[in-house]
Amino acid sequence: MAEIVVSGMRPTGKLHLGNYHGALKNFVALQEKYKCFFFVADLHALTTAYKQTEDLAANSEQMLIDWLSAGVDPKKANLFIQSDVPEVSELNTLLGMITPLGWLLRNPIYKDQLNELLARKYAGQLKGDENTPLAERVKGLADEDISVYGFLGYPVLMAVDILIHKAGLVPVGKDQTAHIEIARDLVRRFNEIYKTEDVFVEPKPLFTEITVMPGLDGHKMSKSYHNTIDLGEDIDSVRKKVMSMFTDPNKKKATDPANPDGCVVYAFHKVYNPDYKKRCEECKAGALGCVACKKQLFELMEPQLTAFSNRRKIFENDKAQIVQIVKDGAQAARASAAVTLAQVKKAMKVTR
């Protein structure tokens, strides 16, 4: 039997190229080798955006359309919406009962996300300069909106997503192992308290290649920074964005030598251009101007983006198919989750 892989994304609407190269293309590859559960993490979205739920359902649908358009196949992987599997919430309650508060307070993911959220909200009030650690720059800033139980406890919910399907592998980047450490710790604690080793599988990281795409301005591609190229975006809009990309400010003329490191256009060439190393040398030698470089980049990107847009239109025009896919996926996910939940309740002696 193939090993089980679980991964999810928070629904923020249509995805962008950073999402695709950072995670989505790995979904497509993983479904060929493993039994995969890919879910729309709408409950996770509530941990930081519980007041902004008016677009939650629409955003979930749009993200699913992007998954399908990218090649995630419901015949090869189970696709579902997290809240459609109530067993997840029940197991979250049960495991929350045995999770030490100190684990959550010390969790680096909690601290990092808290600091990032604060930094976005209080951008004009940050202390120090960009060389000052983010944790120091946001110190003293209060945020009642995310000082809630759900935000503090979301690592338990994340662990439940993994453990409830007995996933042995969780796709992460090499710098993201903290994402699954609390799941591993919870397995050990549960086993110790309830004298069993038969309920959960202790997950291991499945290191996947993560391509970090810069935004148009050189910062991380993020909707929060308004610097994205969206999947399915109008091709003329994409052309304009490519032509506006940040390049080496020291290159004044087309024949000036430039430094491709830090150039957004070159970062995209590394993804879309098989001869990106040659482009690097041309850039350093001043053999090509930035405008010509951008035009060639767009020509490389256009066929892939157009093909994606065409596939996306097919799914956009068949909403009934989307509904059936998530219905079938939820049914499969609930069947998987019910087995684990029954075992947990028996071990904890909360079932009759």
Backbone hydrogen bonds in HBPLUS format (Angstrom, degrees):
<---DONOR---> <-ACCEPTOR-->    atom                        ^
c    i                          cat <-CA-CA->   ^        H-A-AA   ^      H-
h    n   atom  resd res      DA  || num        DHA   H-A  angle D-A-AA Bond
n    s   type  num  typ     dist DA aas  dist angle  dist       angle   num
A0035-LYS N   A0003-GLU O   3.00 MM  32  6.07 164.5  2.02 155.4 158.7     1
A0168-GLY N   A0004-ILE O   3.17 MM 164  5.72 129.8  2.44 130.8 141.2     2
A0169-LEU N   A0004-ILE O   3.27 MM 165  6.39 157.5  2.32 169.6 169.1     3
A0005-VAL N   A0035-LYS O   2.89 MM  30  6.12 159.6  1.94 152.0 155.3     4
A0037-PHE N   A0005-VAL O   2.86 MM  32  6.26 152.4  1.94 158.7 168.0     5
A0007-SER N   A0037-PHE O   3.09 MM  30  6.55 157.6  2.14 162.2 164.4     6
A0039-PHE N   A0007-SER O   3.09 MM  32  6.59 152.6  2.17 142.0 150.4     7
A0009-MET N   A0039-PHE O   3.20 MM  30  6.78 146.5  2.32 159.6 169.4     8
A0041-ALA N   A0009-MET O   2.77 MM  32  5.43 164.5  1.80 139.6 141.8     9
A0231-LEU N   A0015-LEU O   2.82 MM 216  5.77 172.7  1.82 142.1 144.6    10
A0019-ASN N   A0016-HIS O   2.99 MM   3  5.36 120.5  2.35 107.0 120.8    11
A0020-TYR N   A0016-HIS O   3.05 MM   4  6.43 157.6  2.10 151.9 158.9    12
A0017-LEU N   A0229-ILE O   2.97 MM 212  5.99 154.4  2.03 169.3 172.5    13
A0021-HIS N   A0017-LEU O   2.95 MM   4  6.10 178.6  1.95 155.9 155.5    14
A0022-GLY N   A0018-GLY O   2.88 MM   4  5.66 138.5  2.05 136.2 148.2    15
A0023-ALA N   A0019-ASN O   2.97 MM   4  5.79 149.2  2.06 142.6 147.3    16
A0024-LEU N   A0019-ASN O   3.10 MM   5  6.29 170.1  2.11 147.0 149.3    17
A0025-LYS N   A0020-TYR O   2.93 MM   5  5.70 165.4  1.95 156.6 151.8    18
A0211-THR N   A0021-HIS O   3.40 MM 190  5.41 163.0  2.43 131.5 127.4    19
A0026-ASN N   A0023-ALA O   2.95 MM   3  5.33 132.1  2.18 107.2 120.9    20
A0027-PHE N   A0023-ALA O   3.18 MM   4  6.64 140.4  2.35 145.9 157.5    21
A0027-PHE N   A0024-LEU O   2.98 MM   3  5.07 124.2  2.31  97.6 112.1    22
A0028-VAL N   A0024-LEU O   3.31 MM   4  6.75 154.6  2.38 150.2 155.2    23
A0029-ALA N   A0025-LYS O   3.27 MM   4  6.55 149.6  2.37 136.1 143.5    24
A0030-LEU N   A0026-ASN O   2.81 MM   4  5.95 164.4  1.83 156.2 160.5    25
A0031-GLN N   A0027-PHE O   3.12 MM   4  6.24 155.5  2.19 153.3 157.3    26
A0032-GLU N   A0029-ALA O   3.24 MM   3  5.75 156.4  2.30 111.1 118.0    27
A0033-LYS N   A0030-LEU O   2.98 MM   3  5.49 158.2  2.03 116.9 123.5    28
A0034-TYR N   A0030-LEU O   3.04 MM   4  6.02 154.8  2.10 168.1 176.2    29
A0078-ASN N   A0036-CYS O   2.93 MM  42  6.17 173.7  1.93 157.3 155.2    30
A0038-PHE N   A0078-ASN O   2.86 MM  40  6.06 161.6  1.89 164.7 171.0    31
A0080-PHE N   A0038-PHE O   3.20 MM  42  6.70 151.9  2.28 149.7 157.2    32
A0040-VAL N   A0080-PHE O   2.85 MM  40  6.33 152.7  1.93 150.0 159.2    33
A0042-ASP N   A0040-VAL O   2.92 MM   2  5.77 134.4  2.13 107.8  94.2    34
A0082-GLN N   A0040-VAL O   2.93 MM  42  5.71 172.8  1.94 150.4 152.5    35
A0045-ALA N   A0041-ALA O   3.15 MM   4  6.47 143.6  2.29 138.9 148.9    36
A0046-LEU N   A0043-LEU O   3.12 MM   3  5.26 131.4  2.37  97.6 109.9    37
A0047-THR N   A0044-HIS O   3.03 MM   3  5.40 150.6  2.12 108.2 117.0    38
A0048-THR N   A0045-ALA O   3.42 MM   3  6.10 157.6  2.47 114.0 118.4    39
A0049-ALA N   A0045-ALA O   2.99 MM   4  5.90 144.3  2.12 148.4 159.3    40
A0052-GLN N   A0049-ALA O   3.07 MM   3  5.28 146.1  2.19 104.6 114.6    41
A0056-LEU N   A0053-THR O   3.15 MM   3  5.02 165.2  2.17 105.6 110.1    42
A0059-ASN N   A0055-ASP O   2.78 MM   4  5.84 160.1  1.82 157.0 163.2    43
A0060-SER N   A0056-LEU O   2.99 MM   4  6.15 151.6  2.07 144.1 151.6    44
A0061-GLU N   A0057-ALA O   3.08 MM   4  6.36 156.8  2.14 147.0 152.7    45
A0062-GLN N   A0058-ALA O   2.96 MM   4  6.22 163.2  1.98 152.4 156.7    46
A0063-MET N   A0059-ASN O   2.99 MM   4  6.16 155.9  2.05 147.3 153.3    47
A0064-LEU N   A0060-SER O   3.07 MM   4  6.27 157.3  2.12 146.1 152.2    48
A0065-ILE N   A0061-GLU O   2.98 MM   4  6.28 153.3  2.06 149.9 157.4    49
A0066-ASP N   A0062-GLN O   3.10 MM   4  6.40 150.7  2.19 142.1 149.4    50
A0067-TRP N   A0063-MET O   2.95 MM   4  6.30 154.9  2.01 149.3 156.3    51
A0068-LEU N   A0064-LEU O   2.99 MM   4  6.26 168.6  2.00 155.5 157.1    52
A0069-SER N   A0065-ILE O   2.89 MM   4  6.02 155.9  1.95 145.6 153.1    53
A0070-ALA N   A0066-ASP O   2.94 MM   4  6.04 140.8  2.09 144.7 154.1    54
A0070-ALA N   A0067-TRP O   3.18 MM   3  5.21 127.6  2.47  94.5 107.9    55
A0072-VAL N   A0067-TRP O   3.04 MM   5  5.47 161.7  2.08 151.0 145.1    56
A0071-GLY N   A0068-LEU O   3.13 MM   3  5.24 150.3  2.22 100.4 109.4    57
A0076-LYS N   A0073-ASP O   2.84 MM   3  5.32 156.6  1.89 116.8 124.7    58
A0077-ALA N   A0073-ASP O   2.92 MM   4  6.08 140.5  2.08 153.2 165.2    59
A0084-ASP N   A0081-ILE O   2.87 MM   3  5.46 154.6  1.93 121.0 129.5    60
A0085-VAL N   A0082-GLN O   3.09 MM   3  5.76 161.2  2.12 120.4 123.7    61
A0088-VAL N   A0085-VAL O   2.98 MM   3  5.88 158.1  2.03 127.1 131.9    62
A0089-SER N   A0086-PRO O   3.08 MM   3  5.34 117.7  2.49 102.1 115.6    63
A0090-GLU N   A0086-PRO O   3.15 MM   4  6.53 156.2  2.21 151.1 158.0    64
A0091-LEU N   A0087-GLU O   2.95 MM   4  6.10 163.7  1.98 148.9 152.9    65
A0092-ASN N   A0088-VAL O   2.91 MM   4  6.05 147.8  2.01 143.5 153.3    66
A0093-THR N   A0089-SER O   3.10 MM   4  6.35 148.6  2.20 140.8 147.5    67
A0094-LEU N   A0090-GLU O   3.11 MM   4  6.46 160.4  2.15 148.0 152.7    68
A0095-LEU N   A0091-LEU O   2.88 MM   4  6.04 174.9  1.89 158.5 159.5    69
A0096-GLY N   A0092-ASN O   2.91 MM   4  5.80 138.5  2.08 134.1 145.9    70
A0097-MET N   A0094-LEU O   3.18 MM   3  5.42 141.8  2.33  99.8 110.0    71
A0098-ILE N   A0095-LEU O   3.13 MM   3  5.50 150.0  2.23 106.4 114.5    72
A0099-THR N   A0096-GLY O   3.47 MM   3  5.19 164.1  2.50  97.1 101.7    73
A0103-TRP N   A0100-PRO O   3.10 MM   3  5.56 135.8  2.30 108.2 118.7    74
A0104-LEU N   A0101-LEU O   3.04 MM   3  5.41 121.0  2.40 105.1 118.6    75
A0105-LEU N   A0101-LEU O   3.07 MM   4  6.40 161.8  2.11 156.3 161.8    76
A0106-ARG N   A0102-GLY O   3.00 MM   4  6.01 149.1  2.09 145.2 152.1    77
A0107-ASN N   A0104-LEU O   3.31 MM   3  5.08 147.9  2.42  93.9 103.1    78
A0111-LYS N   A0107-ASN O   3.19 MM   4  6.56 162.8  2.22 154.6 158.9    79
A0112-ASP N   A0108-PRO O   2.85 MM   4  5.97 164.0  1.88 149.2 153.9    80
A0113-GLN N   A0109-ILE O   2.89 MM   4  6.00 168.8  1.91 152.6 155.9    81
A0114-LEU N   A0110-TYR O   2.90 MM   4  5.96 158.6  1.95 147.1 153.9    82
A0115-ASN N   A0111-LYS O   2.92 MM   4  6.08 163.5  1.95 148.9 153.4    83
A0116-GLU N   A0112-ASP O   2.92 MM   4  6.14 155.7  1.98 146.7 153.8    84
A0117-LEU N   A0113-GLN O   2.92 MM   4  6.10 162.0  1.95 151.1 155.5    85
A0118-LEU N   A0114-LEU O   2.95 MM   4  6.15 160.8  1.99 150.9 156.4    86
A0119-ALA N   A0115-ASN O   2.82 MM   4  5.96 155.7  1.88 145.8 153.1    87
A0120-ARG N   A0116-GLU O   3.04 MM   4  6.29 151.8  2.12 146.1 152.4    88
A0121-LYS N   A0117-LEU O   3.08 MM   4  6.30 161.1  2.12 147.1 152.3    89
A0122-TYR N   A0118-LEU O   2.83 MM   4  5.90 161.6  1.86 157.3 161.7    90
A0125-GLN N   A0122-TYR O   2.85 MM   3  5.31 161.8  1.88 120.6 126.8    91
A0127-LYS N   A0137-ARG O   3.15 MM  10  4.47 170.4  2.16 123.5 125.7    92
A0132-THR N   A0129-ASP O   2.99 MM   3  5.50 160.7  2.03 115.9 122.2    93
A0136-GLU N   A0133-PRO O   2.94 MM   3  5.45 133.2  2.17 111.3 123.3    94
A0137-ARG N   A0133-PRO O   3.12 MM   4  6.46 151.2  2.20 148.4 157.3    95
A0137-ARG N   A0134-LEU O   3.05 MM   3  4.97 114.6  2.49  93.1 109.6    96
A0138-VAL N   A0134-LEU O   3.11 MM   4  6.33 144.0  2.24 155.4 162.3    97
A0139-LYS N   A0136-GLU O   3.36 MM   3  5.17 154.5  2.43  96.2 103.6    98
A0141-LEU N   A0138-VAL O   3.06 MM   3  5.69 162.3  2.09 142.2 143.4    99
A0146-ILE N   A0143-ASP O   3.36 MM   3  6.05 148.1  2.47 113.6 119.2   100
A0147-SER N   A0144-GLU O   3.27 MM   3  4.94 155.3  2.33  95.4 102.7   101
A0152-LEU N   A0148-VAL O   3.23 MM   4  6.56 165.3  2.25 154.9 158.9   102
A0153-GLY N   A0149-TYR O   2.83 MM   4  5.94 157.1  1.88 154.4 161.4   103
A0156-VAL N   A0153-GLY O   2.99 MM   3  5.65 141.4  2.14 119.6 129.2   104
A0158-MET N   A0154-TYR O   2.86 MM   4  6.15 154.1  1.93 152.8 160.7   105
A0159-ALA N   A0155-PRO O   2.94 MM   4  6.14 149.6  2.04 137.2 145.0   106
A0160-VAL N   A0156-VAL O   2.85 MM   4  6.16 154.5  1.91 150.6 158.0   107
A0161-ASP N   A0157-LEU O   3.02 MM   4  6.32 156.0  2.08 149.3 154.3   108
A0162-ILE N   A0159-ALA O   3.07 MM   3  5.27 127.7  2.35 100.1 113.3   109
A0163-LEU N   A0159-ALA O   2.84 MM   4  6.07 173.7  1.84 162.8 163.6   110
A0164-ILE N   A0160-VAL O   2.91 MM   4  5.58 164.8  1.94 151.4 153.7   111
A0167-ALA N   A0162-ILE O   3.31 MM   5  5.63 168.9  2.32 154.4 152.6   112
A0166-LYS N   A0163-LEU O   2.98 MM   3  4.89 163.4  2.01 106.9 111.2   113
A0204-LYS N   A0168-GLY O   2.85 MM  36  5.91 153.2  1.92 128.7 135.2   114
A0170-VAL N   A0204-LYS O   2.98 MM  34  6.29 144.4  2.11 157.2 164.1   115
A0206-LEU N   A0170-VAL O   2.81 MM  36  5.29 165.4  1.83 130.2 127.4   116
A0172-VAL N   A0206-LEU O   3.04 MM  34  6.00 152.0  2.12 131.8 137.8   117
A0208-THR N   A0172-VAL O   3.09 MM  36  6.00 156.5  2.15 144.5 150.9   118
A0176-GLN N   A0173-GLY O   2.97 MM   3  5.24 158.1  2.02 122.0 121.4   119
A0179-HIS N   A0176-GLN O   3.03 MM   3  5.81 161.8  2.06 121.5 126.6   120
A0180-ILE N   A0177-THR O   3.07 MM   3  5.82 156.1  2.13 119.9 124.9   121
A0183-ALA N   A0180-ILE O   3.14 MM   3  5.19 123.3  2.47  96.6 111.0   122
A0184-ARG N   A0180-ILE O   3.12 MM   4  6.47 156.7  2.17 152.3 158.1   123
A0185-ASP N   A0181-GLU O   2.87 MM   4  6.13 158.6  1.92 151.1 157.6   124
A0186-LEU N   A0182-ILE O   2.89 MM   4  5.98 150.3  1.98 139.8 147.5   125
A0187-VAL N   A0183-ALA O   3.08 MM   4  6.33 151.5  2.17 144.6 151.6   126
A0188-ARG N   A0184-ARG O   3.21 MM   4  6.50 163.8  2.23 149.3 152.4   127
A0189-ARG N   A0185-ASP O   2.92 MM   4  6.15 159.1  1.97 148.7 155.1   128
A0190-PHE N   A0186-LEU O   2.84 MM   4  5.89 164.9  1.86 148.8 153.4   129
A0191-ASN N   A0187-VAL O   2.94 MM   4  6.10 162.7  1.97 149.5 154.6   130
A0192-GLU N   A0188-ARG O   2.96 MM   4  6.12 151.7  2.04 143.1 150.8   131
A0193-ILE N   A0189-ARG O   2.94 MM   4  6.13 164.6  1.96 155.0 158.5   132
A0194-TYR N   A0190-PHE O   2.95 MM   4  5.95 169.9  1.96 154.8 158.0   133
A0195-LYS N   A0191-ASN O   2.88 MM   4  5.26 110.9  2.37 132.1 140.7   134
A0196-THR N   A0191-ASN O   3.27 MM   5  4.83 147.8  2.38 120.3 129.6   135
A0221-MET N   A0213-MET O   3.37 MM   8  6.19 153.5  2.45 153.9 150.6   136
A0215-GLY N   A0219-HIS O   2.54 MM   4  5.38 173.4  1.55 175.9 174.0   137
A0218-GLY N   A0215-GLY O   3.04 MM   3  5.25 166.8  2.06 112.9 117.0   138
A0216-LEU N   A0227-ASN O   2.98 MM  11  5.05 157.4  2.03 129.7 136.4   139
A0246-PHE N   A0216-LEU O   3.15 MM  30  6.28 153.1  2.23 163.4 171.1   140
A0225-TYR N   A0222-SER O   3.02 MM   3  5.38 141.9  2.17 105.5 115.6   141
A0226-HIS N   A0223-LYS O   3.09 MM   3  4.91 154.3  2.16  98.3 106.4   142
A0233-GLU N   A0230-ASP O   3.22 MM   3  5.24 155.2  2.29 123.0 120.0   143
A0237-SER N   A0234-ASP O   2.98 MM   3  5.29 121.4  2.33 104.4 119.3   144
A0238-VAL N   A0234-ASP O   3.02 MM   4  6.42 150.7  2.11 149.6 158.8   145
A0239-ARG N   A0235-ILE O   2.98 MM   4  6.23 155.8  2.04 144.0 149.9   146
A0240-LYS N   A0236-ASP O   3.10 MM   4  6.38 161.8  2.13 146.6 150.4   147
A0241-LYS N   A0237-SER O   3.02 MM   4  6.28 152.8  2.09 145.3 153.1   148
A0242-VAL N   A0238-VAL O   2.87 MM   4  6.13 161.1  1.91 157.8 162.4   149
A0243-MET N   A0239-ARG O   3.02 MM   4  6.24 161.5  2.06 151.0 156.0   150
A0244-SER N   A0241-LYS O   3.05 MM   3  5.04 143.1  2.19  96.6 107.9   151
A0245-MET N   A0242-VAL O   3.17 MM   3  5.30 167.0  2.19 109.3 112.9   152
A0264-VAL N   A0246-PHE O   3.22 MM  18  5.63 136.8  2.42 139.4 151.6   153
A0251-LYS N   A0248-ASP O   3.16 MM   3  5.74 167.1  2.17 118.3 122.4   154
A0256-ASP N   A0253-LYS O   3.06 MM   3  5.32 162.8  2.09 111.1 116.6   155
A0258-ALA N   A0283-CYS O   3.04 MM  25  5.64 153.1  2.11 133.5 139.3   156
A0263-CYS N   A0260-PRO O   2.94 MM   3  5.11 162.5  1.97 127.6 128.7   157
A0267-ALA N   A0263-CYS O   3.09 MM   4  6.40 154.3  2.16 148.8 156.4   158
A0268-PHE N   A0264-VAL O   3.06 MM   4  6.40 148.5  2.16 149.5 157.3   159
A0269-HIS N   A0265-VAL O   2.94 MM   4  6.28 148.6  2.04 143.9 153.7   160
A0270-LYS N   A0266-TYR O   3.00 MM   4  6.30 147.2  2.11 149.9 157.3   161
A0271-VAL N   A0268-PHE O   2.98 MM   3  5.22 142.8  2.13 103.5 114.5   162
A0272-TYR N   A0268-PHE O   2.93 MM   4  6.20 162.6  1.96 158.0 163.2   163
A0273-ASN N   A0269-HIS O   2.69 MM   4  4.80 151.9  1.77 139.3 142.4   164
A0276-TYR N   A0273-ASN O   3.12 MM   3  5.20 129.4  2.39 125.8 120.0   165
A0278-LYS N   A0275-ASP O   3.07 MM   3  5.41 123.9  2.40 105.2 118.6   166
A0279-ARG N   A0275-ASP O   3.11 MM   4  6.50 154.5  2.17 148.8 156.6   167
A0280-CYS N   A0276-TYR O   2.94 MM   4  6.22 143.0  2.08 141.1 150.7   168
A0281-GLU N   A0277-LYS O   3.25 MM   4  6.62 154.6  2.32 143.9 148.5   169
A0282-GLU N   A0278-LYS O   2.98 MM   4  6.29 157.7  2.03 151.7 158.4   170
A0283-CYS N   A0279-ARG O   2.92 MM   4  6.08 153.2  1.99 146.7 153.7   171
A0284-LYS N   A0280-CYS O   3.04 MM   4  6.32 161.6  2.08 148.8 153.3   172
A0285-ALA N   A0281-GLU O   3.00 MM   4  6.14 142.7  2.14 142.4 152.3   173
A0287-ALA N   A0282-GLU O   2.92 MM   5  5.01 159.0  1.97 154.2 153.8   174
A0286-GLY N   A0283-CYS O   3.18 MM   3  5.21 155.0  2.24 101.4 109.0   175
A0293-CYS N   A0289-GLY O   3.01 MM   4  6.21 154.3  2.08 147.7 155.8   176
A0294-LYS N   A0290-CYS O   2.91 MM   4  6.10 154.1  1.98 148.2 154.0   177
A0295-LYS N   A0291-VAL O   3.00 MM   4  6.27 158.1  2.05 149.0 155.1   178
A0296-GLN N   A0292-ALA O   3.03 MM   4  6.25 159.1  2.07 149.0 153.8   179
A0297-LEU N   A0293-CYS O   3.01 MM   4  6.23 150.1  2.10 140.7 149.5   180
A0298-PHE N   A0294-LYS O   2.96 MM   4  6.27 163.1  1.98 154.6 157.8   181
A0299-GLU N   A0295-LYS O   3.06 MM   4  6.32 156.5  2.11 145.3 151.7   182
A0300-LEU N   A0296-GLN O   3.08 MM   4  6.34 140.1  2.24 142.0 152.0   183
A0300-LEU N   A0297-LEU O   3.04 MM   3  5.14 127.1  2.33  98.2 112.2   184
A0301-MET N   A0297-LEU O   2.97 MM   4  6.26 149.4  2.07 150.3 159.5   185
A0302-GLU N   A0298-PHE O   2.82 MM   4  5.82 157.6  1.87 159.5 163.9   186
A0305-LEU N   A0301-MET O   3.09 MM   4  6.23 168.7  2.11 161.4 164.9   187
A0306-THR N   A0302-GLU O   2.84 MM   4  5.86 160.5  1.88 158.5 163.6   188
A0307-ALA N   A0303-PRO O   3.03 MM   4  6.11 160.7  2.06 144.1 149.4   189
A0308-PHE N   A0304-GLN O   3.02 MM   4  6.24 156.8  2.08 145.0 151.4   190
A0309-SER N   A0305-LEU O   2.98 MM   4  6.19 161.4  2.01 145.5 150.5   191
A0310-ASN N   A0306-THR O   2.98 MM   4  6.24 153.7  2.05 149.9 156.6   192
A0311-ARG N   A0307-ALA O   3.08 MM   4  6.38 156.6  2.14 147.4 153.2   193
A0312-ARG N   A0308-PHE O   2.84 MM   4  6.08 154.7  1.90 152.4 160.7   194
A0313-LYS N   A0309-SER O   3.07 MM   4  6.29 152.7  2.15 146.9 152.2   195
A0314-ILE N   A0311-ARG O   3.17 MM   3  5.36 126.4  2.47  98.9 112.0   196
A0315-PHE N   A0311-ARG O   3.41 MM   4  6.87 157.0  2.47 150.7 154.8   197
A0316-GLU N   A0312-ARG O   2.87 MM   4  6.11 157.1  1.93 154.9 162.6   198
A0317-ASN N   A0313-LYS O   3.14 MM   4  6.20 140.6  2.31 139.2 147.1   199
A0318-ASP N   A0315-PHE O   3.08 MM   3  5.11 164.4  2.10 108.0 111.0   200
A0321-GLN N   A0318-ASP O   3.08 MM   3  5.56 134.4  2.29 108.4 119.1   201
A0322-ILE N   A0319-LYS O   3.06 MM   3  5.08 116.6  2.48  95.3 110.5   202
A0323-VAL N   A0319-LYS O   3.04 MM   4  6.40 160.7  2.08 155.4 159.7   203
A0324-GLN N   A0320-ALA O   3.06 MM   4  6.31 156.7  2.12 145.3 151.1   204
A0325-ILE N   A0321-GLN O   2.93 MM   4  6.14 154.5  2.00 148.1 155.4   205
A0326-VAL N   A0322-ILE O   3.10 MM   4  6.39 165.6  2.12 157.4 159.1   206
A0327-LYS N   A0323-VAL O   3.03 MM   4  6.13 146.0  2.15 140.6 150.7   207
A0328-ASP N   A0324-GLN O   2.90 MM   4  6.07 165.4  1.92 151.3 154.4   208
A0329-GLY N   A0325-ILE O   2.89 MM   4  6.03 155.5  1.95 143.6 151.5   209
A0330-ALA N   A0326-VAL O   2.88 MM   4  5.89 155.6  1.94 139.3 145.2   210
A0331-GLN N   A0327-LYS O   3.08 MM   4  6.27 153.4  2.15 142.8 150.0   211
A0332-ALA N   A0328-ASP O   3.07 MM   4  6.37 158.7  2.12 149.3 154.0   212
A0333-ALA N   A0329-GLY O   2.88 MM   4  6.08 157.6  1.93 147.3 154.3   213
A0334-ARG N   A0330-ALA O   2.77 MM   4  5.89 157.2  1.82 149.4 155.1   214
A0335-ALA N   A0331-GLN O   3.10 MM   4  6.27 153.3  2.18 141.1 148.0   215
A0336-SER N   A0332-ALA O   3.11 MM   4  6.36 157.2  2.16 145.5 151.2   216
A0337-ALA N   A0333-ALA O   2.84 MM   4  6.02 161.8  1.87 149.6 155.3   217
A0338-ALA N   A0334-ARG O   2.82 MM   4  5.83 154.3  1.89 147.1 153.1   218
A0341-LEU N   A0337-ALA O   2.92 MM   4  6.12 170.0  1.93 161.1 164.4   219
A0342-ALA N   A0338-ALA O   3.01 MM   4  6.04 160.9  2.05 144.5 149.0   220
A0343-GLN N   A0339-VAL O   3.23 MM   4  6.48 154.6  2.30 143.6 150.2   221
A0344-VAL N   A0340-THR O   2.92 MM   4  6.21 154.3  1.99 153.7 161.3   222
A0345-LYS N   A0341-LEU O   2.98 MM   4  6.20 168.4  1.99 155.9 158.0   223
A0346-LYS N   A0342-ALA O   3.05 MM   4  6.18 150.0  2.15 141.5 149.7   224
A0347-ALA N   A0343-GLN O   2.99 MM   4  6.19 161.2  2.02 145.8 150.9   225
A0348-MET N   A0344-VAL O   2.88 MM   4  6.10 154.8  1.95 152.7 160.1   226
A0349-LYS N   A0345-LYS O   2.90 MM   4  5.78 107.8  2.43 128.5 144.4   227
A0350-VAL N   A0345-LYS O   2.94 MM   5  5.18 161.5  1.98 149.4 153.8   228
A0349-LYS N   A0346-LYS O   3.13 MM   3  4.89 148.0  2.24  94.4 104.1   229
